[in-house]
Amino acid sequence: MTDHPDPDPDADPDKLKGPGGMTLRQIHEQVQKSVQRDRAELAAHHASAPPQGRWQRWVRYVWGRSGRR
């Protein structure tokens, strides 16, 4: 592969507009922030859940199998 400049100079993410009039770079930044918030929320949710005992894990395993028969 050869290193050559972008064949389409109009493909600059700071100039292209997406839905809502935001530039593609702004959309990308908003998506990254959203992903970080979702991951932090999921981690906080899992951290707040008490650890399951052996009995609870076994019951969930058996109960979950009953729906597939």
N, C-alpha and C positions, 0 to 999 in steps of 0.2 A: 504494500500500500504506500502511496506517496502522500506526503504532507502538503496539502494545498489549501488555500483559503476557502471559506464557505462559498459554494457556487452561487448561492442566493443571498445577496447582502441584505435583503429585506427580511430575512429570517432571524433577525436579532430579537431575543426574547423581551428586551426592554421596549421594543417598538410594536410588536405584534399584540393586538388586542384580542382577548378572549371574551367569554360570556360575562355580561355585567360591566363591560368597559374596562376591566382590569387587564394589566399587561400579563403576559405569560409568567414573567418572573414573580409578580405579586401573587398570582394564583399558586405558583410553586411554593412560595414562602408560607402562604396560608395553609396549604395542605401539610407542610412539614410541621407547623405549629399544632395543627389538629391531630396529627399522628402522635406527637409528643404528649399532648393532653390525654389522648386515649390510652396510651401506654402507661402514663402515670396513674390514671384512674383505675386501670385494670390491676396494676401492681398494688395499689392501695386496697383494692377490693380483696385481692388474694391474701394480703398481709393481715387483714382484719378477720378473716375467716379462721376459726379455731381448727387445729389439726384434727383430722379424723382418726378415730381409733380403728383397730383391726376389725372389730365387729361392724362398725358403720361402713367400712369399705366393702366387707363381705356382703352386707345387706344390699348396698347399692349395686354391686356386681350381679347378685342373683335377681334383684328386682329389675334391673335393666335387661337381663336376658329374657325375662318372661314376655316382653313385648315382641320379641323376634321369633317366637315359636309359632 
